[in-house]
Amino acid sequence: MKIIKDPVHGYVEADELALRLLDSGEVQRLRHITQLGFANLVYPGANHTRFEHSLGTMHLAGIMCSKLGLDAGETRVVTTAALLHDIGHGPFSHVTEPVMKEFAGRSHHQIEGIVGEGAIAGILEDEGLDPAEVSAIVSGDHRLASIIHGSLDVDRMDYLMRDAHYTGVPYGTVDAHRLIRCSVLAGSGIALHEGGINAAESLLIARTLMRPAVYFHHVSRIATSMFVHALREEVLNVPGADAQELVRMDDAACMERLKHSAHPITRDLACRVYTRDLYKRALYVGGDRVNAAALQQDLGPARERDLAIAIAETAGIPEEEVLVDIPPLPTDLSMEVQVRNSHTMVDIEEVSPLINTLNDTRRQQWRLGVYTTRGNRQAVEQAANEVLRVKRATKQDKLVVT
């Protein structure tokens, strides 16, 4: 057993199995994958990595397993899955997820190809663990998966606290231990005892406030859009460029590859992100001004690119100088709650009127962005309004101060 000092949880215990996995190349790579992508362009302290987050998730998963009364074998497989749950991430974490899905045909949750062969597979088999079962927990296809893959899972508990710590924003207050003490194992997965509703509301409020302040901050979204376009241009236009190879790189290797690309568009965009010479917002509107539901159809980088080209043609500027960013619509916050002194399960909305307000707030936070170079903002705004059929902004009546 080894004790590791963690800035969020204090001390984290790692047993022999965890230590063997921590020393593997696949897990050590996570030291070089930033947790929040390009959020450090907004919050200079946000340079923490998937490595420390994985340790924290493993730690909380162990506490959760103990609270739920899982046996030693179940606890081992869940904590192992928690430690390995992010090894499928590409460079800059969620930044490169769209490219991974488009060209590599998988998401970061699909880790069976990583744990099913090589050093990780050897370690798991030596320790009597089935790589397929570990993969199933990470992908959400296991009866215990909701411990790390649910509405109030230990993954979210750790990253909210950790992200708030490193960004310095005051929104990530989560009473993880209260939530864990109030968790129960139901037929559909992890549910919450009624006594934990206030702690659950606090976590869901933190998630809601962190979205615009950190996870969907417009500067981070612009840098992400630029980097995704650079990576797609590399894959599509540079002979021999292998998407599978690119998404298995770490942050520095991928950035250097794109900065020195043979393709000028890739090279320019990567260098601009590296030096924080970013595009600007030409249009940034909510779902009240565009048909957000229609824009979600066939959503992905290719669709965004088609719209960007149409806007650039309408504006009469080079197509590489326009980027369109259409985030997915936020899903509703929901989970089951076990009513006190009863085995009845109800949706949390039935016992917490706050949840409906939070879901409305999350929908109102959604923004479509169109980005371009500083000198083209006005032309691109006019073109984007036309191509995307953006509704005119309505003026709100101003209060008269007497």
Contacts in CASP RR format, 6 or more apart in sequence:
PFRMAT RR
TARGET T0000
AUTHOR 0000-0000-0000
METHOD contacts of the structure
MODEL  1
MKIIKDPVHGYVEADELALRLLDSGEVQRLRHITQLGFANLVYPGANHTR
FEHSLGTMHLAGIMCSKLGLDAGETRVVTTAALLHDIGHGPFSHVTEPVM
KEFAGRSHHQIEGIVGEGAIAGILEDEGLDPAEVSAIVSGDHRLASIIHG
SLDVDRMDYLMRDAHYTGVPYGTVDAHRLIRCSVLAGSGIALHEGGINAA
ESLLIARTLMRPAVYFHHVSRIATSMFVHALREEVLNVPGADAQELVRMD
DAACMERLKHSAHPITRDLACRVYTRDLYKRALYVGGDRVNAAALQQDLG
PARERDLAIAIAETAGIPEEEVLVDIPPLPTDLSMEVQVRNSHTMVDIEE
VSPLINTLNDTRRQQWRLGVYTTRGNRQAVEQAANEVLRVKRATKQDKLV
VT
1 13 0 8 1.000
1 14 0 8 1.000
1 15 0 8 1.000
1 16 0 8 1.000
2 13 0 8 1.000
2 14 0 8 1.000
2 19 0 8 1.000
3 11 0 8 1.000
3 12 0 8 1.000
3 13 0 8 1.000
3 14 0 8 1.000
4 11 0 8 1.000
4 12 0 8 1.000
4 13 0 8 1.000
4 14 0 8 1.000
4 55 0 8 1.000
5 11 0 8 1.000
5 12 0 8 1.000
6 12 0 8 1.000
6 52 0 8 1.000
6 55 0 8 1.000
6 56 0 8 1.000
6 59 0 8 1.000
7 165 0 8 1.000
8 56 0 8 1.000
8 158 0 8 1.000
8 161 0 8 1.000
8 162 0 8 1.000
8 165 0 8 1.000
9 56 0 8 1.000
9 59 0 8 1.000
9 60 0 8 1.000
12 55 0 8 1.000
12 56 0 8 1.000
12 58 0 8 1.000
12 59 0 8 1.000
13 59 0 8 1.000
14 22 0 8 1.000
14 55 0 8 1.000
14 58 0 8 1.000
17 76 0 8 1.000
17 80 0 8 1.000
17 123 0 8 1.000
17 127 0 8 1.000
17 129 0 8 1.000
18 58 0 8 1.000
18 79 0 8 1.000
18 80 0 8 1.000
18 83 0 8 1.000
20 123 0 8 1.000
20 127 0 8 1.000
21 27 0 8 1.000
21 80 0 8 1.000
21 83 0 8 1.000
21 84 0 8 1.000
21 120 0 8 1.000
21 123 0 8 1.000
22 28 0 8 1.000
22 55 0 8 1.000
22 83 0 8 1.000
24 119 0 8 1.000
24 120 0 8 1.000
24 123 0 8 1.000
25 119 0 8 1.000
26 84 0 8 1.000
26 87 0 8 1.000
26 114 0 8 1.000
26 119 0 8 1.000
26 120 0 8 1.000
27 51 0 8 1.000
27 54 0 8 1.000
27 83 0 8 1.000
27 84 0 8 1.000
27 87 0 8 1.000
28 51 0 8 1.000
29 87 0 8 1.000
29 250 0 8 1.000
30 49 0 8 1.000
30 50 0 8 1.000
30 51 0 8 1.000
30 54 0 8 1.000
30 86 0 8 1.000
30 87 0 8 1.000
30 89 0 8 1.000
31 49 0 8 1.000
31 51 0 8 1.000
32 49 0 8 1.000
32 250 0 8 1.000
32 251 0 8 1.000
32 252 0 8 1.000
33 49 0 8 1.000
33 50 0 8 1.000
33 51 0 8 1.000
33 86 0 8 1.000
33 89 0 8 1.000
33 90 0 8 1.000
33 91 0 8 1.000
33 92 0 8 1.000
33 93 0 8 1.000
33 250 0 8 1.000
33 251 0 8 1.000
34 40 0 8 1.000
34 46 0 8 1.000
34 47 0 8 1.000
34 48 0 8 1.000
34 49 0 8 1.000
34 50 0 8 1.000
34 92 0 8 1.000
34 93 0 8 1.000
34 251 0 8 1.000
35 46 0 8 1.000
35 48 0 8 1.000
35 49 0 8 1.000
35 50 0 8 1.000
35 52 0 8 1.000
35 53 0 8 1.000
35 93 0 8 1.000
35 159 0 8 1.000
35 162 0 8 1.000
35 163 0 8 1.000
35 166 0 8 1.000
36 43 0 8 1.000
36 46 0 8 1.000
36 48 0 8 1.000
36 93 0 8 1.000
36 163 0 8 1.000
36 166 0 8 1.000
36 167 0 8 1.000
36 214 0 8 1.000
36 215 0 8 1.000
36 220 0 8 1.000
37 92 0 8 1.000
37 93 0 8 1.000
37 94 0 8 1.000
37 95 0 8 1.000
37 220 0 8 1.000
37 224 0 8 1.000
37 251 0 8 1.000
38 92 0 8 1.000
38 95 0 8 1.000
38 219 0 8 1.000
38 220 0 8 1.000
38 223 0 8 1.000
38 224 0 8 1.000
38 227 0 8 1.000
38 273 0 8 1.000
39 46 0 8 1.000
39 167 0 8 1.000
39 214 0 8 1.000
39 215 0 8 1.000
39 217 0 8 1.000
39 220 0 8 1.000
40 46 0 8 1.000
40 47 0 8 1.000
41 219 0 8 1.000
41 220 0 8 1.000
41 223 0 8 1.000
41 276 0 8 1.000
41 278 0 8 1.000
42 214 0 8 1.000
42 217 0 8 1.000
42 219 0 8 1.000
42 220 0 8 1.000
43 166 0 8 1.000
43 167 0 8 1.000
43 168 0 8 1.000
43 169 0 8 1.000
43 214 0 8 1.000
45 166 0 8 1.000
45 167 0 8 1.000
45 168 0 8 1.000
46 163 0 8 1.000
46 166 0 8 1.000
46 167 0 8 1.000
46 214 0 8 1.000
47 166 0 8 1.000
48 162 0 8 1.000
48 163 0 8 1.000
48 166 0 8 1.000
50 86 0 8 1.000
50 89 0 8 1.000
50 93 0 8 1.000
52 162 0 8 1.000
53 86 0 8 1.000
53 158 0 8 1.000
53 159 0 8 1.000
53 162 0 8 1.000
54 82 0 8 1.000
54 83 0 8 1.000
54 84 0 8 1.000
54 85 0 8 1.000
54 86 0 8 1.000
54 87 0 8 1.000
55 83 0 8 1.000
56 158 0 8 1.000
56 162 0 8 1.000
57 82 0 8 1.000
57 83 0 8 1.000
57 85 0 8 1.000
57 86 0 8 1.000
57 148 0 8 1.000
57 154 0 8 1.000
57 155 0 8 1.000
57 158 0 8 1.000
58 79 0 8 1.000
58 82 0 8 1.000
58 83 0 8 1.000
59 158 0 8 1.000
60 82 0 8 1.000
60 154 0 8 1.000
60 157 0 8 1.000
60 158 0 8 1.000
60 176 0 8 1.000
60 180 0 8 1.000
61 78 0 8 1.000
61 79 0 8 1.000
61 81 0 8 1.000
61 82 0 8 1.000
61 147 0 8 1.000
61 148 0 8 1.000
61 154 0 8 1.000
62 75 0 8 1.000
62 78 0 8 1.000
62 79 0 8 1.000
62 82 0 8 1.000
63 154 0 8 1.000
63 177 0 8 1.000
63 180 0 8 1.000
64 78 0 8 1.000
64 147 0 8 1.000
64 154 0 8 1.000
64 180 0 8 1.000
64 183 0 8 1.000
65 74 0 8 1.000
65 75 0 8 1.000
65 78 0 8 1.000
65 79 0 8 1.000
65 147 0 8 1.000
66 75 0 8 1.000
67 180 0 8 1.000
67 181 0 8 1.000
67 183 0 8 1.000
68 147 0 8 1.000
68 183 0 8 1.000
68 184 0 8 1.000
68 185 0 8 1.000
68 190 0 8 1.000
70 78 0 8 1.000
70 144 0 8 1.000
74 144 0 8 1.000
76 127 0 8 1.000
76 129 0 8 1.000
77 129 0 8 1.000
77 130 0 8 1.000
77 133 0 8 1.000
77 134 0 8 1.000
77 137 0 8 1.000
77 144 0 8 1.000
78 137 0 8 1.000
78 144 0 8 1.000
78 147 0 8 1.000
78 148 0 8 1.000
80 124 0 8 1.000
80 129 0 8 1.000
80 134 0 8 1.000
81 134 0 8 1.000
81 137 0 8 1.000
81 138 0 8 1.000
81 148 0 8 1.000
82 147 0 8 1.000
82 148 0 8 1.000
82 154 0 8 1.000
82 155 0 8 1.000
84 111 0 8 1.000
84 115 0 8 1.000
84 120 0 8 1.000
84 134 0 8 1.000
84 138 0 8 1.000
85 109 0 8 1.000
85 111 0 8 1.000
85 138 0 8 1.000
85 148 0 8 1.000
85 149 0 8 1.000
85 155 0 8 1.000
86 93 0 8 1.000
86 108 0 8 1.000
87 111 0 8 1.000
87 114 0 8 1.000
87 115 0 8 1.000
87 120 0 8 1.000
88 108 0 8 1.000
88 109 0 8 1.000
88 110 0 8 1.000
88 111 0 8 1.000
88 114 0 8 1.000
89 97 0 8 1.000
89 108 0 8 1.000
90 96 0 8 1.000
90 97 0 8 1.000
90 100 0 8 1.000
90 108 0 8 1.000
90 247 0 8 1.000
90 248 0 8 1.000
90 249 0 8 1.000
90 254 0 8 1.000
91 246 0 8 1.000
91 247 0 8 1.000
91 249 0 8 1.000
91 250 0 8 1.000
91 251 0 8 1.000
91 253 0 8 1.000
91 254 0 8 1.000
91 255 0 8 1.000
92 224 0 8 1.000
92 227 0 8 1.000
92 251 0 8 1.000
92 254 0 8 1.000
93 108 0 8 1.000
94 108 0 8 1.000
95 224 0 8 1.000
95 227 0 8 1.000
95 228 0 8 1.000
96 227 0 8 1.000
96 228 0 8 1.000
96 231 0 8 1.000
96 246 0 8 1.000
96 247 0 8 1.000
96 254 0 8 1.000
97 107 0 8 1.000
97 108 0 8 1.000
98 228 0 8 1.000
98 300 0 8 1.000
98 301 0 8 1.000
99 228 0 8 1.000
99 231 0 8 1.000
99 232 0 8 1.000
99 235 0 8 1.000
99 243 0 8 1.000
99 246 0 8 1.000
99 247 0 8 1.000
99 301 0 8 1.000
100 106 0 8 1.000
100 107 0 8 1.000
100 108 0 8 1.000
100 243 0 8 1.000
100 247 0 8 1.000
101 107 0 8 1.000
102 232 0 8 1.000
102 243 0 8 1.000
102 300 0 8 1.000
102 301 0 8 1.000
102 302 0 8 1.000
103 235 0 8 1.000
103 243 0 8 1.000
103 244 0 8 1.000
103 247 0 8 1.000
104 243 0 8 1.000
104 244 0 8 1.000
104 247 0 8 1.000
109 138 0 8 1.000
109 139 0 8 1.000
109 140 0 8 1.000
109 149 0 8 1.000
110 135 0 8 1.000
110 139 0 8 1.000
111 134 0 8 1.000
111 135 0 8 1.000
111 138 0 8 1.000
111 139 0 8 1.000
112 131 0 8 1.000
112 132 0 8 1.000
112 135 0 8 1.000
112 139 0 8 1.000
113 135 0 8 1.000
114 120 0 8 1.000
115 121 0 8 1.000
115 124 0 8 1.000
115 131 0 8 1.000
115 134 0 8 1.000
115 135 0 8 1.000
116 124 0 8 1.000
116 131 0 8 1.000
116 132 0 8 1.000
116 135 0 8 1.000
120 131 0 8 1.000
121 131 0 8 1.000
124 130 0 8 1.000
124 131 0 8 1.000
124 134 0 8 1.000
125 131 0 8 1.000
133 142 0 8 1.000
136 142 0 8 1.000
136 145 0 8 1.000
137 144 0 8 1.000
137 145 0 8 1.000
137 147 0 8 1.000
137 148 0 8 1.000
137 149 0 8 1.000
138 145 0 8 1.000
138 148 0 8 1.000
138 149 0 8 1.000
139 145 0 8 1.000
139 149 0 8 1.000
140 146 0 8 1.000
140 149 0 8 1.000
143 187 0 8 1.000
143 189 0 8 1.000
144 189 0 8 1.000
145 189 0 8 1.000
146 153 0 8 1.000
146 189 0 8 1.000
146 190 0 8 1.000
147 153 0 8 1.000
147 154 0 8 1.000
147 190 0 8 1.000
148 154 0 8 1.000
148 155 0 8 1.000
149 155 0 8 1.000
150 156 0 8 1.000
150 190 0 8 1.000
150 335 0 8 1.000
151 333 0 8 1.000
151 334 0 8 1.000
151 335 0 8 1.000
152 179 0 8 1.000
152 183 0 8 1.000
152 190 0 8 1.000
152 192 0 8 1.000
152 200 0 8 1.000
152 203 0 8 1.000
152 335 0 8 1.000
153 190 0 8 1.000
154 176 0 8 1.000
154 180 0 8 1.000
156 203 0 8 1.000
156 207 0 8 1.000
157 174 0 8 1.000
157 176 0 8 1.000
157 179 0 8 1.000
157 180 0 8 1.000
157 203 0 8 1.000
158 176 0 8 1.000
160 172 0 8 1.000
160 174 0 8 1.000
160 203 0 8 1.000
160 206 0 8 1.000
160 207 0 8 1.000
160 210 0 8 1.000
161 172 0 8 1.000
161 173 0 8 1.000
161 174 0 8 1.000
161 176 0 8 1.000
163 172 0 8 1.000
163 210 0 8 1.000
163 214 0 8 1.000
164 170 0 8 1.000
164 171 0 8 1.000
164 172 0 8 1.000
164 173 0 8 1.000
164 206 0 8 1.000
164 210 0 8 1.000
167 214 0 8 1.000
169 210 0 8 1.000
169 213 0 8 1.000
169 214 0 8 1.000
171 205 0 8 1.000
171 206 0 8 1.000
171 209 0 8 1.000
171 210 0 8 1.000
171 213 0 8 1.000
171 214 0 8 1.000
172 206 0 8 1.000
172 209 0 8 1.000
172 210 0 8 1.000
173 202 0 8 1.000
173 206 0 8 1.000
174 199 0 8 1.000
174 202 0 8 1.000
174 203 0 8 1.000
174 206 0 8 1.000
175 199 0 8 1.000
175 202 0 8 1.000
175 203 0 8 1.000
178 196 0 8 1.000
178 199 0 8 1.000
179 192 0 8 1.000
179 196 0 8 1.000
179 199 0 8 1.000
179 200 0 8 1.000
179 203 0 8 1.000
182 192 0 8 1.000
182 193 0 8 1.000
182 195 0 8 1.000
182 196 0 8 1.000
182 199 0 8 1.000
182 200 0 8 1.000
183 190 0 8 1.000
183 191 0 8 1.000
183 192 0 8 1.000
183 193 0 8 1.000
184 190 0 8 1.000
184 191 0 8 1.000
184 192 0 8 1.000
184 193 0 8 1.000
184 338 0 8 1.000
185 191 0 8 1.000
186 336 0 8 1.000
186 338 0 8 1.000
186 345 0 8 1.000
188 336 0 8 1.000
188 345 0 8 1.000
190 335 0 8 1.000
191 335 0 8 1.000
191 336 0 8 1.000
191 337 0 8 1.000
191 338 0 8 1.000
191 345 0 8 1.000
192 200 0 8 1.000
192 335 0 8 1.000
192 336 0 8 1.000
192 337 0 8 1.000
192 338 0 8 1.000
192 348 0 8 1.000
193 337 0 8 1.000
193 338 0 8 1.000
193 340 0 8 1.000
194 337 0 8 1.000
194 338 0 8 1.000
194 339 0 8 1.000
194 340 0 8 1.000
194 351 0 8 1.000
195 340 0 8 1.000
197 337 0 8 1.000
197 348 0 8 1.000
197 351 0 8 1.000
197 352 0 8 1.000
200 335 0 8 1.000
200 348 0 8 1.000
200 352 0 8 1.000
201 352 0 8 1.000
201 354 0 8 1.000
201 355 0 8 1.000
204 333 0 8 1.000
204 354 0 8 1.000
204 355 0 8 1.000
204 358 0 8 1.000
205 354 0 8 1.000
205 358 0 8 1.000
207 333 0 8 1.000
208 333 0 8 1.000
208 358 0 8 1.000
208 361 0 8 1.000
208 362 0 8 1.000
208 365 0 8 1.000
211 330 0 8 1.000
211 362 0 8 1.000
211 365 0 8 1.000
212 365 0 8 1.000
214 220 0 8 1.000
216 327 0 8 1.000
216 365 0 8 1.000
216 367 0 8 1.000
218 281 0 8 1.000
218 284 0 8 1.000
218 367 0 8 1.000
218 369 0 8 1.000
219 278 0 8 1.000
221 325 0 8 1.000
221 327 0 8 1.000
221 369 0 8 1.000
222 278 0 8 1.000
222 279 0 8 1.000
222 280 0 8 1.000
222 281 0 8 1.000
222 323 0 8 1.000
222 325 0 8 1.000
222 371 0 8 1.000
223 273 0 8 1.000
223 276 0 8 1.000
223 278 0 8 1.000
224 325 0 8 1.000
225 279 0 8 1.000
225 304 0 8 1.000
225 323 0 8 1.000
225 324 0 8 1.000
225 325 0 8 1.000
225 371 0 8 1.000
226 269 0 8 1.000
226 272 0 8 1.000
226 273 0 8 1.000
226 278 0 8 1.000
226 279 0 8 1.000
226 323 0 8 1.000
226 371 0 8 1.000
227 258 0 8 1.000
227 269 0 8 1.000
227 270 0 8 1.000
227 273 0 8 1.000
228 301 0 8 1.000
229 265 0 8 1.000
229 269 0 8 1.000
229 301 0 8 1.000
229 305 0 8 1.000
229 320 0 8 1.000
229 323 0 8 1.000
230 258 0 8 1.000
230 261 0 8 1.000
230 265 0 8 1.000
230 266 0 8 1.000
230 269 0 8 1.000
230 270 0 8 1.000
230 273 0 8 1.000
231 246 0 8 1.000
231 254 0 8 1.000
231 258 0 8 1.000
231 266 0 8 1.000
232 301 0 8 1.000
232 305 0 8 1.000
233 263 0 8 1.000
233 265 0 8 1.000
233 266 0 8 1.000
233 269 0 8 1.000
233 320 0 8 1.000
234 241 0 8 1.000
234 246 0 8 1.000
234 257 0 8 1.000
234 258 0 8 1.000
234 261 0 8 1.000
234 263 0 8 1.000
234 266 0 8 1.000
235 241 0 8 1.000
235 243 0 8 1.000
235 246 0 8 1.000
237 263 0 8 1.000
237 265 0 8 1.000
237 266 0 8 1.000
238 261 0 8 1.000
238 262 0 8 1.000
238 263 0 8 1.000
238 266 0 8 1.000
246 254 0 8 1.000
246 257 0 8 1.000
249 257 0 8 1.000
255 270 0 8 1.000
255 273 0 8 1.000
255 274 0 8 1.000
258 266 0 8 1.000
258 267 0 8 1.000
258 269 0 8 1.000
258 270 0 8 1.000
259 267 0 8 1.000
259 270 0 8 1.000
259 271 0 8 1.000
259 274 0 8 1.000
260 267 0 8 1.000
261 267 0 8 1.000
261 270 0 8 1.000
265 320 0 8 1.000
268 320 0 8 1.000
269 320 0 8 1.000
271 277 0 8 1.000
272 278 0 8 1.000
272 279 0 8 1.000
279 321 0 8 1.000
279 323 0 8 1.000
279 371 0 8 1.000
279 372 0 8 1.000
279 373 0 8 1.000
280 371 0 8 1.000
280 372 0 8 1.000
280 373 0 8 1.000
280 374 0 8 1.000
280 377 0 8 1.000
281 369 0 8 1.000
281 370 0 8 1.000
281 371 0 8 1.000
281 377 0 8 1.000
282 322 0 8 1.000
282 370 0 8 1.000
282 371 0 8 1.000
282 372 0 8 1.000
282 376 0 8 1.000
282 377 0 8 1.000
282 378 0 8 1.000
282 380 0 8 1.000
282 381 0 8 1.000
282 384 0 8 1.000
283 368 0 8 1.000
283 369 0 8 1.000
283 370 0 8 1.000
283 380 0 8 1.000
283 381 0 8 1.000
283 384 0 8 1.000
283 385 0 8 1.000
283 388 0 8 1.000
283 390 0 8 1.000
284 367 0 8 1.000
284 368 0 8 1.000
284 369 0 8 1.000
284 370 0 8 1.000
285 367 0 8 1.000
285 368 0 8 1.000
285 369 0 8 1.000
285 390 0 8 1.000
286 292 0 8 1.000
286 364 0 8 1.000
286 366 0 8 1.000
286 367 0 8 1.000
286 368 0 8 1.000
287 366 0 8 1.000
287 368 0 8 1.000
288 391 0 8 1.000
289 390 0 8 1.000
289 391 0 8 1.000
289 393 0 8 1.000
290 368 0 8 1.000
290 388 0 8 1.000
290 389 0 8 1.000
290 390 0 8 1.000
290 391 0 8 1.000
291 389 0 8 1.000
292 329 0 8 1.000
292 366 0 8 1.000
292 368 0 8 1.000
293 329 0 8 1.000
295 326 0 8 1.000
295 368 0 8 1.000
295 388 0 8 1.000
296 326 0 8 1.000
296 328 0 8 1.000
296 329 0 8 1.000
299 326 0 8 1.000
299 328 0 8 1.000
300 326 0 8 1.000
303 326 0 8 1.000
304 323 0 8 1.000
304 324 0 8 1.000
304 325 0 8 1.000
304 326 0 8 1.000
305 324 0 8 1.000
307 324 0 8 1.000
307 326 0 8 1.000
307 387 0 8 1.000
307 388 0 8 1.000
308 319 0 8 1.000
308 322 0 8 1.000
308 323 0 8 1.000
308 324 0 8 1.000
308 370 0 8 1.000
309 319 0 8 1.000
309 322 0 8 1.000
310 387 0 8 1.000
311 322 0 8 1.000
311 324 0 8 1.000
311 370 0 8 1.000
311 380 0 8 1.000
311 383 0 8 1.000
311 384 0 8 1.000
311 387 0 8 1.000
311 388 0 8 1.000
312 318 0 8 1.000
312 319 0 8 1.000
312 320 0 8 1.000
312 321 0 8 1.000
312 322 0 8 1.000
312 380 0 8 1.000
312 383 0 8 1.000
313 319 0 8 1.000
314 383 0 8 1.000
314 386 0 8 1.000
314 387 0 8 1.000
315 322 0 8 1.000
315 376 0 8 1.000
315 379 0 8 1.000
315 380 0 8 1.000
315 382 0 8 1.000
315 383 0 8 1.000
316 379 0 8 1.000
316 383 0 8 1.000
317 372 0 8 1.000
317 376 0 8 1.000
317 379 0 8 1.000
317 380 0 8 1.000
321 372 0 8 1.000
321 373 0 8 1.000
321 376 0 8 1.000
321 380 0 8 1.000
322 370 0 8 1.000
322 371 0 8 1.000
322 372 0 8 1.000
322 376 0 8 1.000
322 380 0 8 1.000
323 370 0 8 1.000
323 371 0 8 1.000
323 372 0 8 1.000
324 368 0 8 1.000
324 369 0 8 1.000
324 370 0 8 1.000
324 371 0 8 1.000
324 384 0 8 1.000
325 368 0 8 1.000
325 369 0 8 1.000
325 370 0 8 1.000
325 371 0 8 1.000
326 368 0 8 1.000
326 369 0 8 1.000
327 366 0 8 1.000
327 367 0 8 1.000
327 368 0 8 1.000
329 363 0 8 1.000
329 366 0 8 1.000
330 362 0 8 1.000
330 363 0 8 1.000
330 365 0 8 1.000
330 366 0 8 1.000
332 359 0 8 1.000
332 362 0 8 1.000
333 348 0 8 1.000
333 355 0 8 1.000
333 358 0 8 1.000
333 359 0 8 1.000
333 362 0 8 1.000
334 347 0 8 1.000
334 348 0 8 1.000
334 349 0 8 1.000
334 355 0 8 1.000
335 347 0 8 1.000
335 348 0 8 1.000
336 345 0 8 1.000
336 346 0 8 1.000
336 347 0 8 1.000
336 348 0 8 1.000
337 345 0 8 1.000
337 346 0 8 1.000
337 347 0 8 1.000
337 348 0 8 1.000
337 350 0 8 1.000
337 351 0 8 1.000
338 344 0 8 1.000
338 345 0 8 1.000
339 345 0 8 1.000
339 346 0 8 1.000
339 351 0 8 1.000
348 355 0 8 1.000
349 355 0 8 1.000
349 356 0 8 1.000
368 388 0 8 1.000
370 380 0 8 1.000
370 381 0 8 1.000
370 384 0 8 1.000
370 388 0 8 1.000
372 380 0 8 1.000
384 390 0 8 1.000
END
